[in-house]
């Protein structure tokens, strides 16, 4: 529990160290005031510890028992609270349910064949990466969403920290399942969509900025181009952070922006018509390549979950359609150097996705 209070839970709310201390105090107070929150915190802390130890470890069996017992006690108390409290659920119920419905994934001793991005650890994404999204868990998530609707969705939550956590969870589930996020990006977090516009670059990052984003001119979808521009700025900020440059943003500033990028990419609809226009096919091809890039760098999910290979398969099918059926003459932007740069970029991420 002390480690969960000190490190694990504060990382989820994307706050500076001083604000994290306040979150720690508020979580401890919530546990004292609401027994079901304390049970949920114990269950979540036990689950987080299980993520770090092999299943054959002698303490793993005890931790699983602790998790199951306190999880059951919390769910029972929450059910009684909701029965006795008509209307929308209080913040304490939302907090407890969030802790139990999005547990840490299982222990995984394997190592990635690619260099691991620092953002793999931001907001403890690596802990949730291989979370079991079984039909039962998905049903729990749907029930939580229906309960959250009575609060007006994510925007109806009172605390900014809770908005960070629930929007992060919504984006994670959408990424794992390959679906749209259920909720729009929270209004109180809209600043993330315009982040790093005034980023101070060192010479290395400046040279990188000169080539980033080249080749996007054939993309016709305005929203997609805006997301790609934000992803480029985020990548520059991440480069500064990775190299420990003097003006680098801290990880808690990077995480909300990467969540916004991933959320917006997942929210872009693919063409509904299999015989889509050339422009639509190009936009979808770029969307899929951007999601593969994000799975490598911005929102990395455990390779064993198959997110990247699924996206790469969809990208291959889009490329096959694009070159077999579409008419390149209808898109002036596709011709010449810019189109070749875009094609090279898409092929690069498509090949690495397999």
C-alpha positions in Angstrom: 0.0 0.0 0.0 2.7 2.6 0.8 4.2 2.1 -2.7 0.8 2.4 -4.3 0.1 5.6 -2.5 3.6 7.0 -3.2 4.3 6.0 -6.8 1.6 3.9 -8.6 -1.5 5.9 -8.1 0.0 9.4 -8.4 1.4 8.6 -11.8 -2.1 7.9 -13.1 -3.4 11.5 -12.5 -0.7 13.2 -14.7 0.1 15.8 -12.0 3.3 17.6 -10.9 5.0 16.2 -7.7 3.4 18.8 -5.4 -0.1 18.1 -6.8 0.6 14.3 -6.5 1.1 14.8 -2.7 -2.4 16.3 -2.6 -3.8 13.3 -4.5 -2.1 11.0 -2.0 -3.8 12.8 0.9 -7.2 12.8 -0.8 -6.9 9.0 -1.6 -6.0 8.3 2.0 -8.9 10.4 3.2 -11.3 8.6 0.8 -10.2 5.3 2.3 -10.9 6.5 5.8 -14.3 7.9 4.9 -15.5 5.0 2.7 -14.7 1.4 3.5 -15.4 0.2 0.0 -12.6 2.6 -1.3 -10.2 1.0 1.2 -11.1 -2.5 0.0 -10.7 -1.4 -3.6 -7.3 0.2 -2.9 -6.1 -3.0 -1.2 -7.3 -5.1 -4.1 -5.7 -2.8 -6.6 -2.4 -2.7 -4.7 -2.4 -6.5 -4.5 -3.0 -6.8 -8.2 -0.2 -4.3 -9.0 2.2 -6.4 -6.8 1.1 -9.6 -8.7 2.1 -7.9 -12.0 5.7 -7.7 -10.6 6.2 -11.3 -9.4 6.2 -14.7 -11.3 3.0 -16.8 -10.7 5.1 -19.5 -9.0 6.3 -17.1 -6.3 5.2 -18.3 -2.9 3.5 -14.9 -2.1 1.5 -14.9 -5.4 -1.2 -17.3 -4.1 -1.7 -15.1 -0.9 -1.9 -12.0 -3.0 -4.6 -13.5 -5.3 -6.6 -14.4 -2.2 -6.2 -10.9 -0.8 -7.3 -9.4 -4.1 -10.4 -11.6 -4.4 -11.5 -11.0 -0.8 -11.2 -7.2 -0.9 -12.6 -7.0 -4.4 -15.8 -8.9 -3.3 -16.2 -6.8 -0.1 -15.9 -3.6 -2.2 -18.4 -4.6 -4.8 -20.9 -5.6 -2.1 -20.5 -2.3 -0.3 -20.8 -0.4 -3.5 -24.0 -2.2 -4.4 -25.5 -1.3 -1.0 -24.3 2.4 -1.4 -26.0 2.6 -4.9 -29.2 1.1 -3.5 -29.3 3.7 -0.7 -28.2 6.7 -2.8 -30.6 7.5 -5.6 -29.4 9.6 -8.5 -25.8 9.7 -9.9 -23.0 7.8 -8.0 -20.7 9.8 -5.7 -17.1 10.4 -6.5 -16.0 7.7 -4.0 -17.9 5.0 -6.0 -16.3 6.1 -9.3 -12.9 6.0 -7.6 -13.4 2.5 -6.2 -14.8 1.1 -9.4 -12.0 2.5 -11.5 -9.5 0.8 -9.2 -11.1 -2.6 -9.6 -12.4 -2.6 -13.2 -9.0 -1.7 -14.7 -6.5 -3.9 -12.8 -2.9 -4.4 -13.7 -2.1 -7.2 -16.2 -0.3 -10.4 -15.4 3.4 -10.9 -14.9 5.4 -11.0 -18.1 9.1 -11.8 -18.2 9.5 -11.4 -21.9 11.4 -8.5 -23.4 10.5 -6.5 -26.4 12.5 -7.0 -29.6 12.4 -3.2 -30.1 13.8 -0.4 -27.9 11.2 0.4 -25.3 9.8 4.0 -25.5 9.9 6.0 -22.2 6.1 6.5 -22.7 5.6 2.7 -22.2 6.1 3.5 -18.5 4.1 6.7 -18.5 1.0 6.4 -16.4 2.0 2.8 -15.7 0.9 1.8 -19.1 3.2 -1.2 -18.9 1.2 -2.5 -15.9 -2.1 -2.5 -17.9 -0.7 -3.5 -21.2 -1.6 -7.2 -21.1 -4.7 -6.7 -18.9 -7.2 -9.5 -19.5 -10.1 -8.1 -21.5 -12.3 -11.1 -21.1 -16.1 -10.9 -21.8 -16.7 -10.6 -18.1 -14.3 -7.7 -17.7 -15.8 -6.0 -20.8 -19.2 -6.4 -19.3 -17.9 -4.7 -16.1 -16.6 -1.9 -18.2 -19.9 -1.5 -20.0 -21.7 -1.4 -16.6 -19.3 1.2 -15.4 -19.9 3.3 -18.5 -23.6 3.2 -18.0 -23.2 4.3 -14.4 -20.9 7.1 -15.6 -23.6 8.3 -18.0 -25.7 9.4 -15.1 -22.9 11.8 -14.2 -22.8 13.2 -17.8 -19.9 11.1 -18.9 -16.2 11.9 -18.2 -17.0 15.6 -18.3 -19.4 15.1 -15.4 -16.6 14.0 -13.0 -15.7 16.5 -10.4 -11.9 15.9 -10.2 -9.4 16.5 -13.0 -7.4 13.5 -11.8 -10.4 11.2 -12.3 -10.9 12.6 -15.8 -7.3 11.8 -16.6 -7.6 8.2 -15.3 -11.0 7.4 -17.0 -10.1 9.0 -20.3 -6.8 7.0 -20.2 -8.7 3.8 -19.5 -11.2 4.5 -22.3 -8.4 5.1 -24.7 -6.6 2.0 -23.6 -9.7 -0.3 -24.1 -10.3 1.3 -27.5 -6.7 0.7 -28.6 -6.7 -2.9 -27.4 -10.0 -3.8 -29.0 -9.6 -1.7 -32.2 -12.8 0.4 -31.6 -13.7 4.0 -31.1 -13.4 5.5 -27.6 -16.8 5.6 -26.0 -16.4 9.2 -24.7 -15.2 12.3 -26.5 -12.0 13.9 -25.2 -12.8 15.7 -21.9 -13.4 19.4 -22.3 -11.2 20.2 -19.3 -8.3 18.4 -20.9 -8.6 20.1 -24.3 -5.4 22.0 -23.8 -3.6 18.7 -24.5 -4.7 19.0 -28.2 -2.7 22.2 -28.6 0.3 21.2 -26.5 4.0 21.9 -27.3 3.3 24.6 -29.8 6.0 26.8 -28.2 8.4 23.9 -27.4 12.0 25.1 -27.1 14.2 23.0 -29.3 17.9 22.3 -29.0 19.9 21.8 -32.2 19.3 18.1 -32.4 15.5 18.5 -32.0 15.5 21.4 -34.4 17.1 19.2 -37.1 14.5 16.6 -36.4 11.7 19.1 -36.7 12.8 20.0 -40.3 11.9 16.6 -41.6 9.0 15.6 -39.3 5.6 15.8 -41.0 6.9 15.9 -44.5 4.7 14.0 -46.9 1.4 14.7 -45.2 0.1 17.0 -47.9 -1.8 14.2 -49.7 -3.9 13.7 -46.5 -7.3 15.4 -47.0 -8.9 14.7 -43.7 -8.5 17.9 -41.7 -8.9 16.3 -38.3 -6.3 13.6 -39.2 -3.8 16.2 -40.3 -4.3 18.1 -37.0 -3.6 14.9 -35.1 -0.5 14.1 -37.1 0.8 17.6 -36.4 0.2 17.1 -32.7 2.0 13.7 -32.8 5.0 15.3 -34.4 5.2 18.0 -31.7 4.8 15.2 -29.1 7.6 13.2 -30.7 9.9 16.3 -30.5 9.0 16.7 -26.8 9.7 13.0 -26.2 13.0 13.2 -28.0 14.0 16.0 -25.6 12.9 14.0 -22.6 14.7 10.8 -23.7 17.9 12.7 -24.1 17.4 14.6 -20.8 17.7 17.9 -22.6 17.6 21.0 -20.4 14.2 22.2 -21.7 12.6 18.8 -21.8 9.0 18.5 -20.5 8.5 16.1 -17.6 6.8 12.7 -18.2 3.6 13.9 -16.5 3.2 16.6 -19.1 3.9 14.1 -22.0 1.3 11.6 -20.9 -1.9 13.6 -21.3 -0.8 14.6 -24.8 0.0 11.1 -25.9 -3.4 10.0 -24.6 -5.0 12.8 -26.6 -3.2 11.7 -29.8 -4.1 8.1 -29.3 -7.7 8.9 -28.4 -8.1 11.1 -31.5 -6.5 8.5 -33.8 -8.9 5.8 -32.5 -11.8 8.2 -33.0 -11.1 8.7 -36.7 -13.6 6.5 -38.6 -12.3 4.3 -41.4 -14.2 4.5 -44.7 -17.6 2.8 -44.5 -17.6 1.9 -48.2 -15.2 -0.8 -49.1 -15.0 0.8 -52.6 -13.9 4.1 -51.1 -12.4 7.0 -53.0 -8.7 7.3 -53.6 -8.5 10.2 -51.1 -10.3 8.2 -48.4 -8.1 5.2 -49.0 -5.0 7.4 -48.6 -6.3 8.9 -45.4 -7.1 5.5 -43.9 -3.7 4.2 -44.9 -2.1 7.1 -43.1 -4.4 6.6 -40.0 -3.3 3.0 -39.7 0.4 3.8 -40.1 0.0 6.5 -37.4 -1.6 4.0 -35.1 1.3 1.6 -35.7 3.8 4.3 -35.0 1.9 5.2 -31.8 2.0 1.5 -30.7 5.8 1.6 -31.1 6.5 5.0 -29.5 3.6 7.0 -28.0 1.1 4.4 -26.6 3.1 1.2 -26.6 1.1 -1.9 -25.7 2.6 -5.4 -25.1 3.5 -7.0 -28.4 1.8 -10.2 -27.4 -1.6 -8.5 -27.4 -1.4 -8.4 -31.2 -2.4 -4.7 -31.6 0.4 -3.9 -34.0 0.0 -7.0 -36.1 -3.7 -6.4 -36.5 -3.1 -2.8 -37.6 -0.4 -4.0 -40.0 -2.8 -6.5 -41.6 -5.4 -3.8 -42.1 -2.8 -1.5 -43.6 -1.6 -4.2 -46.0 -5.3 -4.7 -47.2 -5.6 -1.0 -47.7 -2.4 -0.8 -49.7 -3.5 -3.7 -51.9 -6.8 -2.0 -52.5 -5.2 1.3 -53.2 -2.8 0.1 -55.9 -5.3 -2.4 -57.4 -8.5 -0.4 -57.7 -8.0 3.3 -57.0 -7.4 6.0 -59.5 -4.2 8.0 -58.6 -5.0 10.7 -61.2 -7.8 12.0 -59.0 -5.3 13.1 -56.3 -2.8 15.7 -57.4 -1.2 15.7 -53.9 -0.2 12.0 -54.3 2.1 12.8 -57.3 5.8 13.6 -57.0 8.1 13.8 -54.0 5.5 14.2 -51.3 3.6 11.2 -52.3 6.7 9.1 -52.4 7.7 10.3 -48.9 4.3 9.3 -47.6 4.5 5.9 -49.3 7.9 5.2 -47.8 6.7 6.2 -44.4 3.6 3.9 -44.6 5.6 1.0 -45.9 8.2 1.4 -43.1 5.7 1.2 -40.3 3.6 -1.5 -42.1 6.7 -3.8 -42.4 7.7 -3.2 -38.8 4.2 -4.0 -37.6 4.6 -7.6 -38.6 
